[in-house]
Amino acid sequence: DNSQADQATLLQRARAVLNEAMVVARTLSVNLFPPILNTDGLPAALAWLAKQTQEQYRVVVNVTANPHANPTTSDVRILLFEAVRELLFNAVKHAHVNRIDVSLEVGLDDIIHIQVSDEGVGFDPAVILDHKNHQQLGLGLFNIGERLALFDGHLDIQSAPGKGARFSLTLPRSDLPRLTPAGRSHDGGWREG
């Protein structure tokens, strides 16, 4: 029967399309939140992201990461991973460079420091971050700054036309309250002996 054969063909086609969609969705999901981020932490995930960026855009991404600079909560890991991905994408799109440097460190104060820098065309941060300016770049950077602030973090931008760009992200490594010298002197429990 012809209609049965047609239905079988349609069903096969539908299955093929569905399978393709699932592969795309899975790839997209892995690219957005690679499992390595939770299994091996942020330093390993940034190395993975560097490799992906190099393969996709033919731009060398040089990552220097302290293996101990891994945030304790997955929220913070995801936020920093997304922020670096956004900054890499911006550099690829706007800076016209063939190399981007990423460094990940943790200070004695248990603060994570990430720097994403390039020697590209640069820009005037005031113009880019102006709320009336609807450039994609400005919105992305504004969102990063806003989201970091929710976690007691900060985004600092150093750039000028023709001078390259350096983005510095700082954020507490853990969401535990950090001890200040004042806090220590008030709390007898922290005194020795």
CORQUIHU-V281077 format. One line per field, one symbol per residue. phi: phi as a letter, one per 30 degrees, with the letter a starting at -180 (. if undefined). A space follows every 50 residues. Layout:
phi = ???
//
This chain:
phi = .dddddddddddddddddedddddddddddddbdeedcdcjdeddddddd ddddddchbdccccbddddcedcdedededddddeddddddddcdhbcab cbbbbbdddicdccbcbbcddiaceddddddddcdeeededdddeddded cicacccbaaeicibbcccbaddbcddddcedddddcedcddi
//
